[in-house]
Amino acid sequence: MCRTCEGGTLSRRTVIAGSLALPLAAAPLVKAAAQTPAAGRPSSPEEALQRLMEGNARYVANQPINTDHSVGRAERAAGQQPFAAVVSCSDSRVSPELIFDQGPGDIFVVRVAGNFINEDGLASLEFGAAVLGVQTILVLGHSSCGAVVATINSIEDRELPPGHLPSLVNALRPAVYDVMAENPADLLVAATRRNAKLNAAKAVETGPILSELSGAGKLASAAGVYDIATGKVELI
């Protein structure tokens, strides 16, 4: 049983055999993760979030400590044990490992334009939390998000974009509609923040796996916005 699930009803074996129904091909990954040393891991979800924010402070100050990515390469080949998950936008200017000054293997990243959580994202987060031991999930919006802009334009123009983009726009509509009713001074900023908050809540309220871990105090979530110009992440 992994450290994250110890004492609860959810175990790595339960996840593999039942809830996640992982294929046999995934078994080596799960086994390797269990063998990865846990030394230096945060002791709580709160400490995990604090570690991310301390890393962001180093990034803003241009004082990173994770600059030699060859260190630990052999150990990482044996498995992974990230301490946090970050749900971020696919924007090329948003690189979670750099933003939080973390090395390879430290954070489990789920990326999609607009940083929302769909079924695939939930499955990824379930795997990260129940199998790999992730302790906190940070949903990270960012300034000048093109996906949010596209959603606002679609609503105001009453026209869906072409191709598969409507699925992205529809995922972001709830946040935009929520803040539109409040008539904010800056609709883009308000919608970006609301989208991050809605999805951070979804990350720990969705059952059975994530909500169970959250209820047991083994998993927490937070919402944040990354300012591309300054490099700073603001928790909201």
PyRosetta script that sets phi, psi and omega in degrees:
from pyrosetta import init, pose_from_sequence

init()
pose = pose_from_sequence("MCRTCEGGTLSRRTVIAGSLALPLAAAPLVKAAAQTPAAGRPSSPEEALQRLMEGNARYVANQPINTDHSVGRAERAAGQQPFAAVVSCSDSRVSPELIFDQGPGDIFVVRVAGNFINEDGLASLEFGAAVLGVQTILVLGHSSCGAVVATINSIEDRELPPGHLPSLVNALRPAVYDVMAENPADLLVAATRRNAKLNAAKAVETGPILSELSGAGKLASAAGVYDIATGKVELI")
pose.set_psi(1, 135.2)
pose.set_omega(1, -177.6)
pose.set_phi(2, -74.6)
pose.set_psi(2, 160.1)
pose.set_omega(2, -178.6)
pose.set_phi(3, -60.4)
pose.set_psi(3, -38.7)
pose.set_omega(3, -176.8)
pose.set_phi(4, -64.3)
pose.set_psi(4, -35.5)
pose.set_omega(4, -173.7)
pose.set_phi(5, -96.8)
pose.set_psi(5, -3.3)
pose.set_omega(5, -175.4)
pose.set_phi(6, -62.1)
pose.set_psi(6, 132.2)
pose.set_omega(6, 178.8)
pose.set_phi(7, 91.9)
pose.set_psi(7, -11.6)
pose.set_omega(7, 179.2)
pose.set_phi(8, -104.8)
pose.set_psi(8, -175.5)
pose.set_omega(8, -179.9)
pose.set_phi(9, -89.1)
pose.set_psi(9, -11.1)
pose.set_omega(9, -178.0)
pose.set_phi(10, -96.8)
pose.set_psi(10, 127.5)
pose.set_omega(10, 179.2)
pose.set_phi(11, -126.2)
pose.set_psi(11, 162.2)
pose.set_omega(11, 176.8)
pose.set_phi(12, -59.2)
pose.set_psi(12, -39.0)
pose.set_omega(12, 179.8)
pose.set_phi(13, -64.6)
pose.set_psi(13, -40.8)
pose.set_omega(13, 178.5)
pose.set_phi(14, -60.5)
pose.set_psi(14, -43.7)
pose.set_omega(14, -178.8)
pose.set_phi(15, -63.1)
pose.set_psi(15, -45.7)
pose.set_omega(15, -176.5)
pose.set_phi(16, -66.8)
pose.set_psi(16, -43.0)
pose.set_omega(16, -175.3)
pose.set_phi(17, -79.3)
pose.set_psi(17, -30.9)
pose.set_omega(17, -172.9)
pose.set_phi(18, -120.7)
pose.set_psi(18, -82.5)
pose.set_omega(18, -167.5)
pose.set_phi(19, -56.9)
pose.set_psi(19, -49.5)
pose.set_omega(19, -179.0)
pose.set_phi(20, -84.1)
pose.set_psi(20, -22.8)
pose.set_omega(20, -179.4)
pose.set_phi(21, 47.7)
pose.set_psi(21, 52.2)
pose.set_omega(21, -176.7)
pose.set_phi(22, -66.7)
pose.set_psi(22, 140.1)
pose.set_omega(22, 176.4)
pose.set_phi(23, -69.5)
pose.set_psi(23, 163.6)
pose.set_omega(23, -179.2)
pose.set_phi(24, -59.9)
pose.set_psi(24, -29.0)
pose.set_omega(24, -178.4)
pose.set_phi(25, -63.4)
pose.set_psi(25, -23.5)
pose.set_omega(25, -178.6)
pose.set_phi(26, -84.0)
pose.set_psi(26, -12.2)
pose.set_omega(26, -175.0)
pose.set_phi(27, -56.8)
pose.set_psi(27, -43.3)
pose.set_omega(27, 178.9)
pose.set_phi(28, -59.1)
pose.set_psi(28, -36.4)
pose.set_omega(28, 179.5)
pose.set_phi(29, -64.5)
pose.set_psi(29, -46.3)
pose.set_omega(29, -179.0)
pose.set_phi(30, -63.3)
pose.set_psi(30, -43.0)
pose.set_omega(30, 179.4)
pose.set_phi(31, -63.0)
pose.set_psi(31, -42.0)
pose.set_omega(31, -179.6)
pose.set_phi(32, -64.7)
pose.set_psi(32, -39.3)
pose.set_omega(32, -179.8)
pose.set_phi(33, -61.5)
pose.set_psi(33, -37.6)
pose.set_omega(33, -178.9)
pose.set_phi(34, -68.9)
pose.set_psi(34, -23.2)
pose.set_omega(34, -176.9)
pose.set_phi(35, -91.0)
pose.set_psi(35, -9.5)
pose.set_omega(35, -178.0)
pose.set_phi(36, -72.0)
pose.set_psi(36, 130.8)
pose.set_omega(36, -179.9)
pose.set_phi(37, -58.9)
pose.set_psi(37, 142.6)
pose.set_omega(37, -177.0)
pose.set_phi(38, -100.5)
pose.set_psi(38, 7.7)
pose.set_omega(38, -177.3)
pose.set_phi(39, -59.4)
pose.set_psi(39, 135.4)
pose.set_omega(39, 176.7)
pose.set_phi(40, 85.0)
pose.set_psi(40, -0.2)
pose.set_omega(40, 178.6)
pose.set_phi(41, -73.4)
pose.set_psi(41, 149.7)
pose.set_omega(41, 176.7)
pose.set_phi(42, -59.8)
pose.set_psi(42, 152.1)
pose.set_omega(42, -177.5)
pose.set_phi(43, -92.2)
pose.set_psi(43, -7.2)
pose.set_omega(43, -177.8)
pose.set_phi(44, -157.5)
pose.set_psi(44, 161.7)
pose.set_omega(44, 175.1)
pose.set_phi(45, -57.4)
pose.set_psi(45, -36.6)
pose.set_omega(45, -179.8)
pose.set_phi(46, -64.9)
pose.set_psi(46, -41.5)
pose.set_omega(46, 178.9)
pose.set_phi(47, -67.5)
pose.set_psi(47, -34.5)
pose.set_omega(47, 178.4)
pose.set_phi(48, -63.3)
pose.set_psi(48, -44.0)
pose.set_omega(48, 178.1)
pose.set_phi(49, -65.2)
pose.set_psi(49, -40.8)
pose.set_omega(49, 178.3)
pose.set_phi(50, -60.1)
pose.set_psi(50, -38.8)
pose.set_omega(50, 179.5)
pose.set_phi(51, -64.1)
pose.set_psi(51, -38.4)
pose.set_omega(51, 176.6)
pose.set_phi(52, -62.5)
pose.set_psi(52, -46.1)
pose.set_omega(52, -176.3)
pose.set_phi(53, -69.2)
pose.set_psi(53, -33.3)
pose.set_omega(53, 174.6)
pose.set_phi(54, -65.0)
pose.set_psi(54, -38.0)
pose.set_omega(54, 176.6)
pose.set_phi(55, -65.3)
pose.set_psi(55, -38.2)
pose.set_omega(55, 177.8)
pose.set_phi(56, -65.3)
pose.set_psi(56, -36.9)
pose.set_omega(56, 177.3)
pose.set_phi(57, -62.0)
pose.set_psi(57, -39.0)
pose.set_omega(57, 176.9)
pose.set_phi(58, -66.0)
pose.set_psi(58, -38.9)
pose.set_omega(58, 179.4)
pose.set_phi(59, -63.0)
pose.set_psi(59, -45.5)
pose.set_omega(59, 179.5)
pose.set_phi(60, -62.0)
pose.set_psi(60, -38.3)
pose.set_omega(60, -179.2)
pose.set_phi(61, -82.2)
pose.set_psi(61, 0.1)
pose.set_omega(61, -177.7)
pose.set_phi(62, 57.1)
pose.set_psi(62, 42.8)
pose.set_omega(62, 178.5)
pose.set_phi(63, -127.7)
pose.set_psi(63, 56.0)
pose.set_omega(63, -177.2)
pose.set_phi(64, -69.1)
pose.set_psi(64, 150.5)
pose.set_omega(64, 176.1)
pose.set_phi(65, -111.0)
pose.set_psi(65, -13.1)
pose.set_omega(65, 179.2)
pose.set_phi(66, -100.0)
pose.set_psi(66, 79.1)
pose.set_omega(66, -176.6)
pose.set_phi(67, -116.1)
pose.set_psi(67, -19.1)
pose.set_omega(67, 179.7)
pose.set_phi(68, -104.2)
pose.set_psi(68, 95.2)
pose.set_omega(68, -175.0)
pose.set_phi(69, -81.3)
pose.set_psi(69, -0.2)
pose.set_omega(69, 175.4)
pose.set_phi(70, -84.0)
pose.set_psi(70, -17.3)
pose.set_omega(70, 179.2)
pose.set_phi(71, -67.2)
pose.set_psi(71, 128.9)
pose.set_omega(71, 178.2)
pose.set_phi(72, 78.9)
pose.set_psi(72, 9.5)
pose.set_omega(72, -176.9)
pose.set_phi(73, -61.8)
pose.set_psi(73, -42.2)
pose.set_omega(73, -179.8)
pose.set_phi(74, -64.5)
pose.set_psi(74, -41.4)
pose.set_omega(74, 178.9)
pose.set_phi(75, -65.0)
pose.set_psi(75, -38.6)
pose.set_omega(75, -179.7)
pose.set_phi(76, -66.3)
pose.set_psi(76, -26.0)
pose.set_omega(76, 179.0)
pose.set_phi(77, -65.4)
pose.set_psi(77, -21.2)
pose.set_omega(77, -178.5)
pose.set_phi(78, -85.6)
pose.set_psi(78, -14.4)
pose.set_omega(78, -179.9)
pose.set_phi(79, 157.5)
pose.set_psi(79, 178.4)
pose.set_omega(79, -178.8)
pose.set_phi(80, -132.4)
pose.set_psi(80, 151.9)
pose.set_omega(80, 177.1)
pose.set_phi(81, -151.0)
pose.set_psi(81, 67.9)
pose.set_omega(81, -180.0)
pose.set_phi(82, -65.1)
pose.set_psi(82, 150.2)
pose.set_omega(82, -178.7)
pose.set_phi(83, -97.6)
pose.set_psi(83, -16.2)
pose.set_omega(83, -178.4)
pose.set_phi(84, -145.3)
pose.set_psi(84, 156.5)
pose.set_omega(84, 173.4)
pose.set_phi(85, -116.0)
pose.set_psi(85, 143.1)
pose.set_omega(85, 176.8)
pose.set_phi(86, -125.3)
pose.set_psi(86, 123.5)
pose.set_omega(86, 173.7)
pose.set_phi(87, -97.1)
pose.set_psi(87, 110.1)
pose.set_omega(87, -174.0)
pose.set_phi(88, -126.7)
pose.set_psi(88, 167.9)
pose.set_omega(88, 176.2)
pose.set_phi(89, -75.9)
pose.set_psi(89, 155.9)
pose.set_omega(89, 178.1)
pose.set_phi(90, -77.3)
pose.set_psi(90, -4.6)
pose.set_omega(90, -179.8)
pose.set_phi(91, -46.0)
pose.set_psi(91, 130.8)
pose.set_omega(91, -175.4)
pose.set_phi(92, -65.8)
pose.set_psi(92, -13.9)
pose.set_omega(92, 179.9)
pose.set_phi(93, -91.1)
pose.set_psi(93, -2.2)
pose.set_omega(93, -177.5)
pose.set_phi(94, -111.5)
pose.set_psi(94, 104.5)
pose.set_omega(94, -178.5)
pose.set_phi(95, -121.3)
pose.set_psi(95, 96.3)
pose.set_omega(95, -173.2)
pose.set_phi(96, -53.1)
pose.set_psi(96, -41.9)
pose.set_omega(96, -178.7)
pose.set_phi(97, -61.2)
pose.set_psi(97, -37.6)
pose.set_omega(97, 177.9)
pose.set_phi(98, -75.0)
pose.set_psi(98, -45.5)
pose.set_omega(98, -177.0)
pose.set_phi(99, -57.2)
pose.set_psi(99, -36.2)
pose.set_omega(99, -177.6)
pose.set_phi(100, -106.0)
pose.set_psi(100, 10.6)
pose.set_omega(100, 177.7)
pose.set_phi(101, 45.9)
pose.set_psi(101, 57.8)
pose.set_omega(101, 177.7)
pose.set_phi(102, -118.4)
pose.set_psi(102, 151.0)
pose.set_omega(102, -179.5)
pose.set_phi(103, -87.4)
pose.set_psi(103, 172.5)
pose.set_omega(103, 175.9)
pose.set_phi(104, -56.9)
pose.set_psi(104, 136.0)
pose.set_omega(104, 179.4)
pose.set_phi(105, 90.0)
pose.set_psi(105, -4.4)
pose.set_omega(105, -176.5)
pose.set_phi(106, -88.3)
pose.set_psi(106, -36.8)
pose.set_omega(106, -178.4)
pose.set_phi(107, -128.7)
pose.set_psi(107, 146.3)
pose.set_omega(107, -178.9)
pose.set_phi(108, -101.7)
pose.set_psi(108, 113.8)
pose.set_omega(108, -170.1)
pose.set_phi(109, -107.4)
pose.set_psi(109, 129.5)
pose.set_omega(109, 172.9)
pose.set_phi(110, -114.5)
pose.set_psi(110, 119.6)
pose.set_omega(110, -174.6)
pose.set_phi(111, -122.8)
pose.set_psi(111, 135.2)
pose.set_omega(111, 174.1)
pose.set_phi(112, -157.4)
pose.set_psi(112, 144.4)
pose.set_omega(112, 179.2)
pose.set_phi(113, -57.0)
pose.set_psi(113, 121.7)
pose.set_omega(113, -178.9)
pose.set_phi(114, 97.0)
pose.set_psi(114, -0.6)
pose.set_omega(114, 177.6)
pose.set_phi(115, 39.5)
pose.set_psi(115, 52.2)
pose.set_omega(115, 173.2)
pose.set_phi(116, -107.7)
pose.set_psi(116, 162.9)
pose.set_omega(116, -177.3)
pose.set_phi(117, -110.8)
pose.set_psi(117, 114.1)
pose.set_omega(117, 174.7)
pose.set_phi(118, -104.5)
pose.set_psi(118, -166.5)
pose.set_omega(118, -177.9)
pose.set_phi(119, -60.8)
pose.set_psi(119, -41.6)
pose.set_omega(119, 178.9)
pose.set_phi(120, -64.6)
pose.set_psi(120, -40.0)
pose.set_omega(120, 178.8)
pose.set_phi(121, -65.2)
pose.set_psi(121, -40.1)
pose.set_omega(121, 177.5)
pose.set_phi(122, -62.2)
pose.set_psi(122, -43.6)
pose.set_omega(122, 179.1)
pose.set_phi(123, -61.4)
pose.set_psi(123, -41.2)
pose.set_omega(123, 179.1)
pose.set_phi(124, -63.6)
pose.set_psi(124, -43.5)
pose.set_omega(124, -179.6)
pose.set_phi(125, -68.1)
pose.set_psi(125, -35.9)
pose.set_omega(125, 175.6)
pose.set_phi(126, -60.8)
pose.set_psi(126, -44.1)
pose.set_omega(126, 177.8)
pose.set_phi(127, -62.7)
pose.set_psi(127, -44.9)
pose.set_omega(127, -179.0)
pose.set_phi(128, -62.3)
pose.set_psi(128, -40.4)
pose.set_omega(128, -176.5)
pose.set_phi(129, -80.5)
pose.set_psi(129, -48.2)
pose.set_omega(129, -172.7)
pose.set_phi(130, -80.6)
pose.set_psi(130, -31.3)
pose.set_omega(130, -176.0)
pose.set_phi(131, -102.3)
pose.set_psi(131, -43.5)
pose.set_omega(131, -174.9)
pose.set_phi(132, -93.2)
pose.set_psi(132, -13.5)
pose.set_omega(132, 175.2)
pose.set_phi(133, 89.8)
pose.set_psi(133, 19.5)
pose.set_omega(133, 176.6)
pose.set_phi(134, -58.6)
pose.set_psi(134, 136.5)
pose.set_omega(134, -175.8)
pose.set_phi(135, -106.6)
pose.set_psi(135, -22.9)
pose.set_omega(135, 178.6)
pose.set_phi(136, -141.2)
pose.set_psi(136, 148.4)
pose.set_omega(136, 177.9)
pose.set_phi(137, -119.8)
pose.set_psi(137, 121.0)
pose.set_omega(137, 178.2)
pose.set_phi(138, -110.6)
pose.set_psi(138, 117.7)
pose.set_omega(138, 174.6)
pose.set_phi(139, -90.8)
pose.set_psi(139, 118.8)
pose.set_omega(139, -169.6)
pose.set_phi(140, -114.3)
pose.set_psi(140, 106.3)
pose.set_omega(140, 169.9)
pose.set_phi(141, -83.9)
pose.set_psi(141, 177.6)
pose.set_omega(141, 179.4)
pose.set_phi(142, -152.5)
pose.set_psi(142, 160.6)
pose.set_omega(142, 180.0)
pose.set_phi(143, -64.3)
pose.set_psi(143, 149.1)
pose.set_omega(143, 175.6)
pose.set_phi(144, 54.6)
pose.set_psi(144, 43.9)
pose.set_omega(144, -178.0)
pose.set_phi(145, -72.8)
pose.set_psi(145, 117.1)
pose.set_omega(145, -178.6)
pose.set_phi(146, -63.9)
pose.set_psi(146, -32.9)
pose.set_omega(146, 179.7)
pose.set_phi(147, -66.5)
pose.set_psi(147, -39.4)
pose.set_omega(147, 177.8)
pose.set_phi(148, -70.2)
pose.set_psi(148, -39.2)
pose.set_omega(148, 176.4)
pose.set_phi(149, -58.9)
pose.set_psi(149, -45.6)
pose.set_omega(149, -179.8)
pose.set_phi(150, -61.9)
pose.set_psi(150, -36.7)
pose.set_omega(150, 179.6)
pose.set_phi(151, -69.0)
pose.set_psi(151, -43.0)
pose.set_omega(151, 177.4)
pose.set_phi(152, -61.5)
pose.set_psi(152, -44.7)
pose.set_omega(152, 179.8)
pose.set_phi(153, -62.6)
pose.set_psi(153, -39.9)
pose.set_omega(153, -179.7)
pose.set_phi(154, -63.4)
pose.set_psi(154, -41.1)
pose.set_omega(154, 179.5)
pose.set_phi(155, -68.6)
pose.set_psi(155, -45.4)
pose.set_omega(155, -178.0)
pose.set_phi(156, -68.7)
pose.set_psi(156, -35.1)
pose.set_omega(156, -179.2)
pose.set_phi(157, -88.0)
pose.set_psi(157, -10.2)
pose.set_omega(157, -178.0)
pose.set_phi(158, 56.0)
pose.set_psi(158, 45.3)
pose.set_omega(158, -178.4)
pose.set_phi(159, -148.1)
pose.set_psi(159, 132.3)
pose.set_omega(159, 178.8)
pose.set_phi(160, -83.2)
pose.set_psi(160, 146.9)
pose.set_omega(160, 177.1)
pose.set_phi(161, -72.5)
pose.set_psi(161, 168.5)
pose.set_omega(161, -176.9)
pose.set_phi(162, -78.9)
pose.set_psi(162, 175.6)
pose.set_omega(162, 174.5)
pose.set_phi(163, 63.5)
pose.set_psi(163, -138.5)
pose.set_omega(163, -179.7)
pose.set_phi(164, -93.1)
pose.set_psi(164, 4.3)
pose.set_omega(164, -178.2)
pose.set_phi(165, -62.2)
pose.set_psi(165, -28.7)
pose.set_omega(165, 178.2)
pose.set_phi(166, -56.3)
pose.set_psi(166, -31.8)
pose.set_omega(166, 179.7)
pose.set_phi(167, -65.4)
pose.set_psi(167, -35.6)
pose.set_omega(167, 177.7)
pose.set_phi(168, -70.6)
pose.set_psi(168, -46.1)
pose.set_omega(168, -180.0)
pose.set_phi(169, -60.8)
pose.set_psi(169, -42.9)
pose.set_omega(169, -178.5)
pose.set_phi(170, -64.7)
pose.set_psi(170, -31.4)
pose.set_omega(170, 178.7)
pose.set_phi(171, -69.7)
pose.set_psi(171, -28.5)
pose.set_omega(171, -177.5)
pose.set_phi(172, -95.5)
pose.set_psi(172, -10.9)
pose.set_omega(172, -178.3)
pose.set_phi(173, -55.8)
pose.set_psi(173, -44.2)
pose.set_omega(173, -176.9)
pose.set_phi(174, -54.1)
pose.set_psi(174, -42.0)
pose.set_omega(174, -179.6)
pose.set_phi(175, -66.3)
pose.set_psi(175, -41.7)
pose.set_omega(175, -178.8)
pose.set_phi(176, -66.7)
pose.set_psi(176, -46.0)
pose.set_omega(176, 178.9)
pose.set_phi(177, -60.7)
pose.set_psi(177, -39.9)
pose.set_omega(177, -179.8)
pose.set_phi(178, -56.6)
pose.set_psi(178, -49.2)
pose.set_omega(178, -174.8)
pose.set_phi(179, -82.0)
pose.set_psi(179, -24.1)
pose.set_omega(179, 176.5)
pose.set_phi(180, -57.4)
pose.set_psi(180, -37.4)
pose.set_omega(180, -178.8)
pose.set_phi(181, -65.6)
pose.set_psi(181, -20.2)
pose.set_omega(181, -179.2)
pose.set_phi(182, -93.3)
pose.set_psi(182, -5.2)
pose.set_omega(182, 179.4)
pose.set_phi(183, 51.0)
pose.set_psi(183, 59.3)
pose.set_omega(183, -176.7)
pose.set_phi(184, -70.4)
pose.set_psi(184, 158.1)
pose.set_omega(184, 178.6)
pose.set_phi(185, -64.9)
pose.set_psi(185, -36.9)
pose.set_omega(185, 179.0)
pose.set_phi(186, -128.8)
pose.set_psi(186, 101.8)
pose.set_omega(186, -175.3)
pose.set_phi(187, -62.4)
pose.set_psi(187, -39.8)
pose.set_omega(187, -178.9)
pose.set_phi(188, -62.8)
pose.set_psi(188, -47.2)
pose.set_omega(188, 179.8)
pose.set_phi(189, -62.2)
pose.set_psi(189, -46.5)
pose.set_omega(189, -177.9)
pose.set_phi(190, -64.4)
pose.set_psi(190, -42.2)
pose.set_omega(190, -179.6)
pose.set_phi(191, -68.1)
pose.set_psi(191, -37.3)
pose.set_omega(191, 177.9)
pose.set_phi(192, -62.2)
pose.set_psi(192, -43.4)
pose.set_omega(192, 180.0)
pose.set_phi(193, -68.1)
pose.set_psi(193, -44.0)
pose.set_omega(193, -178.7)
pose.set_phi(194, -65.1)
pose.set_psi(194, -39.2)
pose.set_omega(194, 178.8)
pose.set_phi(195, -60.8)
pose.set_psi(195, -42.2)
pose.set_omega(195, 178.3)
pose.set_phi(196, -64.2)
pose.set_psi(196, -41.6)
pose.set_omega(196, -179.3)
pose.set_phi(197, -66.3)
pose.set_psi(197, -44.3)
pose.set_omega(197, -179.4)
pose.set_phi(198, -60.5)
pose.set_psi(198, -42.0)
pose.set_omega(198, -177.5)
pose.set_phi(199, -77.5)
pose.set_psi(199, -28.1)
pose.set_omega(199, 174.3)
pose.set_phi(200, -65.1)
pose.set_psi(200, -39.5)
pose.set_omega(200, 176.7)
pose.set_phi(201, -65.9)
pose.set_psi(201, -42.6)
pose.set_omega(201, 179.5)
pose.set_phi(202, -60.2)
pose.set_psi(202, -34.2)
pose.set_omega(202, -175.9)
pose.set_phi(203, -61.7)
pose.set_psi(203, -29.2)
pose.set_omega(203, -178.0)
pose.set_phi(204, -115.5)
pose.set_psi(204, -5.0)
pose.set_omega(204, -179.8)
pose.set_phi(205, -97.3)
pose.set_psi(205, -13.9)
pose.set_omega(205, -177.2)
pose.set_phi(206, -81.7)
pose.set_psi(206, 125.8)
pose.set_omega(206, -179.9)
pose.set_phi(207, -95.2)
pose.set_psi(207, 171.0)
pose.set_omega(207, 0.8)
pose.set_phi(208, -91.0)
pose.set_psi(208, -21.5)
pose.set_omega(208, -168.3)
pose.set_phi(209, -75.1)
pose.set_psi(209, -54.5)
pose.set_omega(209, -175.1)
pose.set_phi(210, -67.8)
pose.set_psi(210, -41.7)
pose.set_omega(210, 179.9)
pose.set_phi(211, -66.2)
pose.set_psi(211, -34.0)
pose.set_omega(211, 178.8)
pose.set_phi(212, -66.8)
pose.set_psi(212, -45.2)
pose.set_omega(212, 178.5)
pose.set_phi(213, -64.3)
pose.set_psi(213, -39.4)
pose.set_omega(213, 178.7)
pose.set_phi(214, -65.2)
pose.set_psi(214, -43.9)
pose.set_omega(214, 180.0)
pose.set_phi(215, -62.9)
pose.set_psi(215, -27.9)
pose.set_omega(215, 178.9)
pose.set_phi(216, -86.3)
pose.set_psi(216, 1.1)
pose.set_omega(216, 179.5)
pose.set_phi(217, 77.2)
pose.set_psi(217, 15.1)
pose.set_omega(217, -177.4)
pose.set_phi(218, -98.8)
pose.set_psi(218, -6.4)
pose.set_omega(218, -178.5)
pose.set_phi(219, -146.8)
pose.set_psi(219, 138.5)
pose.set_omega(219, 176.7)
pose.set_phi(220, -135.8)
pose.set_psi(220, 165.2)
pose.set_omega(220, 177.5)
pose.set_phi(221, -132.9)
pose.set_psi(221, 160.1)
pose.set_omega(221, 177.7)
pose.set_phi(222, -149.8)
pose.set_psi(222, 159.5)
pose.set_omega(222, 176.9)
pose.set_phi(223, -117.3)
pose.set_psi(223, 144.1)
pose.set_omega(223, 178.9)
pose.set_phi(224, -148.9)
pose.set_psi(224, 162.9)
pose.set_omega(224, 176.0)
pose.set_phi(225, -128.9)
pose.set_psi(225, 129.6)
pose.set_omega(225, -179.7)
pose.set_phi(226, -96.3)
pose.set_psi(226, 126.7)
pose.set_omega(226, 176.3)
pose.set_phi(227, -90.9)
pose.set_psi(227, 111.2)
pose.set_omega(227, -176.0)
pose.set_phi(228, -61.7)
pose.set_psi(228, -35.9)
pose.set_omega(228, -176.8)
pose.set_phi(229, -69.8)
pose.set_psi(229, -38.7)
pose.set_omega(229, -175.8)
pose.set_phi(230, -100.6)
pose.set_psi(230, -22.8)
pose.set_omega(230, -177.0)
pose.set_phi(231, 86.7)
pose.set_psi(231, -1.2)
pose.set_omega(231, -175.0)
pose.set_phi(232, -87.7)
pose.set_psi(232, 140.6)
pose.set_omega(232, 173.7)
pose.set_phi(233, -101.8)
pose.set_psi(233, 127.2)
pose.set_omega(233, 176.4)
pose.set_phi(234, -106.8)
pose.set_psi(234, 123.8)
pose.set_omega(234, 173.4)
pose.set_phi(235, -77.4)
pose.set_psi(235, 137.7)
pose.set_omega(235, -175.5)
pose.set_phi(236, -126.1)
pose.dump_pdb("model.pdb")
